[in-house]
Amino acid sequence: MEVIYIIPGTRLEMLDAEYWIEKIPDADSLIMTQNDIMKFNQKIVEKCDSVYDLKSYRDSLTYDELLSLIKEYKLPEKEMYFRNGEEAKQGFYDCITGNLNITEIKKVNPVRYGITIRKTSLRSFPTEIAVYSRKGDIEFDRFQETSCQALEPVLVLHESKDKKWYFVQIYNYRGWVKACNIAIAKDKEEVFDYLDTDDFIMVTGNHVKTQFNPYDKDVSEIQFDMGTKIPLEKDMIYSVGNQSAYGNYVVKLPLRDDKGNLVFKDGLISVKEDVHWGYVSYTRANILNQAFKLIGDRYGWGDSFNGKDCSSFIMYVYKIFGFKLPRNVDEQERCPGIAYKFSDGLSLDERIKIFDKIKPGAALYMPGHAMIYVGMDGGVPYIIHDFTGYGVKNGDEYDFVPVNEVMVTSSLLPTSNGIPFIERITSAIQFEK
């Protein structure tokens, strides 16, 4: 029978999580309890400057403090281009600067609390207009930072001049989001009384939706992504939208009223959807099962294109167990855990030998990229990652082959400059005690 290769070194059977799970002796053993993971999250807050415990955030910011946060983002100094190929001119940047609303920053600026009612882009500046470093590029919008999932707590620190944007702090990032996607709460307690419930479902599939509701479009066919924690309605509800609640989870959803304030309504999510009541048990089998659900998912810089990038791929996989990881590669690499370092000067054989100690499901890091280790095959470490592409030798140089999706590859696969991924790896981290 002919062996079919998708990417050099990758066979079709390797795209099945079970192919790798069967190789793990302790695949179903519990790595950490939920209580252990909560303590681990606190260690992340203590060790990683970019991760915050939003409950203990300050009640207000001074003028200088708020201004310095907003000005962390610098306008480009080199030529940038719009999607249509036209160069961004100074007038465009002047409009952005004006919309920052710096003149309205007060001596003391109270922090407001809110909840995202849907997934929303988090951007460097209060504008939807994308800019790119190269003419003709539509993949890497340089104003796109990340996304914030639905049903996440946010701290609203400032408002744009046109009142269409909020400058917010989420647990692991800051930036501008569209105000229409944020419901403002009365106080901190209203947010966390809702979110800190023990009665919730986790979205374990790539995407799930609420049931269609012909009576209320606000709760009809809302999409939630992997890692979203959705509180359940605590009261006994027998019908929503003239549909029986049998065969469904009755979920309590945050919405905005006509003044932008937080209100709640009930929706339905079918029990057949890929969700889990409570957090998923933290085992190596479950790490791989979750990661492999995203095979073929479109790469999106900063979560654009309704996709993920390399580090958010890892972040969302681990969220279903209750982890609150940092957003970016360099920040994740500083997390606590069982770490293995790949020092400069190691031979290829020495690098492969280190994987004798590393457990499948560990996160792997190299400059600008993150991966998950899935196991050994034929003496070669294999990885699953959300990546842009690889290199193929053409004479004395390497041609770039675009992939732009989540895929399983050999760690020996060449990067765009011909250096194999394994030779660029700097560390591996197992997120555990």
C-alpha positions in Angstrom: 0.0 0.0 0.0 1.3 3.4 -0.9 2.3 5.7 2.0 0.7 9.1 1.5 2.7 12.1 2.8 0.9 15.5 3.3 4.0 17.5 4.4 7.5 16.0 4.1 7.7 13.5 7.0 4.0 13.5 7.8 1.7 10.6 7.1 -2.1 10.6 7.1 -2.4 8.3 10.2 -0.3 10.9 12.1 -3.2 13.3 12.0 -5.2 11.1 14.4 -4.6 11.9 18.1 -4.9 8.2 19.0 -1.8 7.4 16.9 0.2 9.3 19.4 -1.8 8.6 22.6 -1.3 4.9 22.2 2.5 5.5 22.6 2.1 7.2 26.0 2.2 4.7 29.0 0.5 7.1 31.4 -1.8 8.9 28.9 -4.9 8.9 31.1 -3.1 9.7 34.4 -4.1 12.9 36.1 -1.3 15.4 35.9 -2.7 18.0 38.3 -6.0 18.5 40.0 -8.1 21.6 39.4 -6.9 23.0 42.8 -3.3 22.5 41.6 -4.0 24.3 38.4 -5.5 27.3 40.2 -2.4 27.5 42.4 -0.3 27.2 39.2 -2.2 30.1 37.7 -1.2 32.2 40.7 2.4 31.4 40.1 2.0 32.5 36.5 0.7 35.9 37.7 3.7 36.2 40.1 6.3 35.2 37.4 4.9 36.8 34.2 4.4 40.6 34.1 1.9 40.4 31.3 -0.6 38.3 33.3 -2.9 39.9 35.9 -5.3 38.9 38.6 -8.1 41.2 37.5 -9.9 40.9 40.8 -7.0 42.6 42.6 -6.4 45.3 39.9 -6.3 48.9 41.1 -9.5 50.9 41.4 -8.1 53.8 39.4 -5.1 54.9 37.4 -3.4 58.3 37.5 -3.0 60.5 34.3 0.7 59.4 33.9 -0.1 55.7 34.5 -2.9 55.5 31.9 -1.1 57.6 29.4 2.0 55.4 29.6 -0.2 52.3 29.0 -1.8 53.8 25.9 1.5 55.0 24.5 3.1 51.5 24.8 1.9 51.2 21.2 4.0 53.2 18.8 2.8 54.4 15.3 4.9 52.9 12.5 7.9 54.9 11.4 8.5 53.0 8.2 6.3 52.8 5.1 3.0 50.9 5.7 0.3 49.9 3.3 -3.5 49.4 3.3 -5.1 46.3 2.0 -5.6 47.8 -1.4 -1.8 48.5 -1.7 -2.0 52.3 -1.1 0.6 53.7 1.3 -0.6 55.0 4.7 -0.1 58.7 4.8 0.4 61.1 7.8 -3.2 62.2 7.8 -4.3 58.6 8.6 -2.0 58.5 11.6 -3.2 62.0 12.7 -6.8 60.7 12.8 -5.7 57.7 14.9 -3.8 60.0 17.3 -6.8 62.2 17.7 -9.1 59.2 18.4 -6.8 58.1 21.3 -8.6 60.9 23.2 -5.6 61.8 25.3 -7.0 65.2 26.2 -9.8 63.5 28.2 -7.5 61.6 30.5 -8.2 62.8 34.0 -5.9 63.3 37.0 -7.6 60.2 38.4 -9.3 57.6 36.1 -11.6 55.1 37.6 -11.4 51.5 36.3 -14.7 50.1 35.1 -15.5 46.4 34.8 -17.2 44.7 31.9 -17.7 41.4 30.1 -17.2 40.6 26.4 -20.5 39.6 24.9 -18.8 38.1 21.8 -15.3 37.4 20.5 -13.7 40.7 19.7 -10.4 41.8 18.1 -8.0 43.6 20.4 -6.0 46.2 18.5 -3.0 48.5 18.9 -5.1 51.5 18.1 -8.8 52.4 17.9 -9.4 51.7 14.3 -10.6 48.7 12.2 -8.4 49.8 9.3 -5.6 47.3 8.7 -2.0 48.2 7.8 0.7 45.9 6.4 4.5 46.1 6.2 4.6 45.0 2.5 2.5 46.0 -0.4 0.2 43.2 -1.4 0.3 41.4 2.0 -3.1 40.7 3.6 -1.9 38.1 6.2 -0.2 40.3 8.8 -2.3 43.3 9.9 0.2 45.1 12.1 -2.5 46.8 14.2 -4.0 43.4 15.1 -2.7 42.3 18.5 -4.9 39.4 19.6 -8.5 38.6 20.3 -10.5 38.4 23.4 -13.0 35.5 23.7 -16.6 35.9 24.5 -17.6 35.9 28.2 -14.2 37.2 29.4 -13.9 39.8 32.2 -12.3 43.1 31.0 -11.2 46.3 32.7 -12.2 49.3 30.8 -9.5 51.9 31.3 -10.3 54.6 28.7 -12.7 55.5 25.8 -11.9 56.7 22.3 -12.9 60.2 21.1 -15.5 58.7 18.8 -16.8 56.6 21.7 -16.7 53.5 19.5 -13.7 51.9 21.2 -12.6 51.0 24.7 -9.0 50.7 25.9 -9.1 47.5 28.0 -7.0 45.2 30.1 -7.8 41.5 29.8 -6.1 39.0 32.0 -3.1 38.7 29.7 -3.2 41.7 27.3 -4.1 45.4 26.8 -5.4 47.2 23.8 -8.4 48.7 22.0 -11.7 46.8 21.4 -15.0 47.8 19.9 -17.2 49.2 22.6 -20.3 47.4 21.1 -18.7 44.1 22.2 -18.4 45.0 25.8 -21.2 45.1 28.4 -20.4 47.5 31.3 -21.1 46.0 34.8 -22.3 48.0 37.9 -19.2 46.8 39.7 -16.5 44.1 40.0 -18.9 41.8 42.0 -21.4 41.7 39.2 -18.8 40.4 36.8 -17.2 37.8 39.0 -20.4 36.6 40.7 -21.4 35.6 37.2 -18.1 34.2 35.9 -16.8 32.5 39.1 -19.5 29.8 39.1 -18.9 26.1 39.6 -21.8 25.3 37.3 -20.6 25.9 33.7 -19.7 24.2 30.5 -16.4 24.5 28.6 -16.3 24.7 24.9 -14.1 21.7 23.9 -14.7 21.8 20.1 -13.2 24.3 17.7 -16.5 26.2 17.6 -20.0 25.7 19.0 -23.2 27.8 18.6 -26.3 28.4 20.6 -29.6 27.1 19.2 -31.5 29.3 16.7 -34.0 31.4 18.5 -36.7 32.9 16.3 -37.9 35.1 19.1 -34.6 36.7 20.3 -31.7 37.2 17.9 -29.5 38.4 20.8 -29.1 34.8 21.9 -29.6 33.0 18.6 -26.7 31.2 16.9 -23.9 32.9 19.0 -20.6 31.3 18.2 -18.2 30.4 21.0 -14.6 29.1 20.5 -12.5 26.4 22.2 -11.7 27.4 25.8 -14.7 29.5 26.4 -16.3 29.0 29.8 -20.1 29.4 29.7 -22.0 29.7 33.0 -25.2 27.7 33.2 -28.6 29.2 34.3 -29.0 28.2 38.0 -32.8 28.5 38.0 -34.9 25.7 36.6 -35.8 26.7 33.1 -38.0 24.4 31.0 -38.3 26.4 27.7 -36.3 29.1 25.9 -37.5 30.7 22.7 -40.6 28.4 22.7 -38.1 25.4 22.6 -37.9 22.8 25.2 -34.8 22.8 27.3 -34.6 19.0 27.1 -31.6 17.9 25.2 -29.9 21.3 25.8 -27.8 23.1 28.3 -29.5 26.3 29.4 -26.7 28.9 29.4 -26.8 32.4 31.0 -25.5 34.9 28.5 -24.3 38.5 29.0 -25.7 41.2 26.7 -25.7 45.0 26.4 -28.9 47.0 27.0 -29.5 50.1 25.0 -27.1 52.1 27.2 -24.3 49.5 27.0 -24.9 48.1 30.5 -24.7 44.5 31.4 -27.9 42.4 31.3 -28.4 38.6 31.1 -30.6 36.4 28.9 -30.9 32.6 28.6 -29.9 30.6 25.5 -29.7 27.0 24.6 -26.6 24.8 23.6 -27.3 21.3 22.4 -25.9 18.5 24.6 -24.6 17.0 21.3 -22.2 20.0 20.9 -18.6 19.4 21.7 -18.7 20.9 25.2 -17.8 19.5 28.7 -19.5 20.1 32.0 -16.8 21.8 34.1 -13.1 21.8 33.3 -11.6 18.8 31.4 -9.4 16.5 33.4 -5.7 17.4 32.8 -4.2 14.3 31.2 -1.7 13.9 28.4 -4.3 12.2 26.3 -6.7 15.1 26.7 -4.0 17.6 25.8 -3.4 15.8 22.5 -7.1 15.2 21.9 -7.8 18.9 22.2 -4.9 20.0 20.0 -5.8 17.5 17.3 -9.4 18.9 17.1 -7.8 22.0 15.5 -6.0 20.1 12.7 -6.5 22.2 9.5 -7.7 25.3 11.4 -6.6 28.4 9.5 -3.6 30.3 10.8 -4.5 33.9 11.7 -1.9 36.4 12.9 -3.3 37.8 16.2 -6.3 35.5 15.8 -7.4 37.2 12.6 -9.4 35.3 9.9 -11.4 33.7 12.8 -8.4 31.5 13.4 -5.4 31.4 15.8 -1.7 31.8 15.7 1.0 29.7 17.2 0.9 30.9 20.8 -2.9 31.3 21.0 -3.3 27.8 19.7 -1.5 26.6 22.8 -3.3 29.1 25.1 -6.8 27.9 24.0 -5.9 24.2 24.2 -4.8 24.7 27.8 -7.7 26.9 28.7 -10.1 23.9 28.7 -8.2 22.6 31.7 -8.4 25.9 33.6 -5.0 27.3 32.7 -4.5 31.0 32.2 -1.3 31.2 30.1 0.3 34.4 28.8 -0.6 35.4 25.2 2.8 35.6 23.4 5.6 33.2 22.8 8.3 34.9 24.9 5.9 35.3 27.8 4.7 31.7 27.7 8.3 30.5 27.7 8.8 32.2 31.1 6.0 30.3 32.7 6.6 28.0 35.7 6.6 24.3 35.2 9.1 21.5 34.4 11.4 23.1 31.9 14.1 21.6 29.6 16.6 24.0 28.0 18.2 23.5 24.6 21.5 25.3 24.8 23.4 26.7 21.8 26.0 24.3 20.4 24.0 21.1 21.0 24.3 18.6 18.1 21.2 17.2 16.4 21.6 13.9 18.2 21.9 15.7 21.6 18.7 17.7 20.9 16.8 14.5 20.0 18.1 12.8 23.1 16.5 15.6 25.3 13.1 14.4 24.1 13.6 11.1 26.0 12.7 13.2 29.1 10.0 15.4 27.7 6.4 14.3 28.0 3.9 14.5 25.1 1.7 17.6 25.5 4.7 19.8 26.5 4.9 23.2 24.9 8.0 23.9 22.8 9.4 27.3 22.1 11.8 28.9 19.6 12.2 32.6 18.8 8.8 33.8 17.5 7.2 30.4 17.4 5.5 27.9 19.8 4.6 24.2 19.3 3.2 21.2 21.2 5.3 18.0 21.4 3.2 14.9 20.4 5.8 12.1 20.6 8.5 10.1 18.8 8.2 8.3 15.5 11.1 6.5 13.9 13.5 8.1 16.3 12.3 11.6 15.4 10.3 14.0 17.7 7.0 15.2 16.1 5.1 18.4 16.8 1.7 19.9 16.2 1.7 23.6 15.6 -0.2 26.5 14.0 2.4 27.7 11.5 2.8 29.7 8.3 5.0 27.3 6.3 8.4 25.7 5.8 11.3 25.7 3.5 12.2 23.4 0.5 15.7 23.4 -0.9 16.1 24.8 -4.3 19.7 24.9 -5.4 21.7 26.8 -2.8 18.6 28.5 -1.3 15.2 27.5 0.2 11.8 28.3 -1.3 9.0 29.1 1.2 6.0 26.8 1.1 2.9 28.3 2.7 0.9 26.1 5.1 -1.1 28.6 7.3 -2.9 26.0 9.4 -2.6 23.7 12.3 -0.7 20.6 11.3 1.5 17.7 12.5 5.1 17.8 11.3 8.4 16.3 11.9 10.7 18.5 14.1 13.3 17.9 11.3 11.2 19.9 8.8 13.2 22.9 7.6 12.0 26.4 8.5 11.9 29.0 5.8 15.7 29.6 6.0 16.5 25.9 5.9 17.3 25.4 9.6 15.1 22.5 11.0 12.6 23.4 13.7 14.4 21.2 16.2 17.6 23.1 15.8 15.9 26.4 16.7 14.0 25.1 19.8 15.2 26.9 22.9 13.0 25.2 25.6 10.3 22.8 26.4 7.8 23.3 29.3 5.5 20.9 30.9 2.9 23.0 32.7 2.9 21.0 35.9 4.4 21.0 39.4 
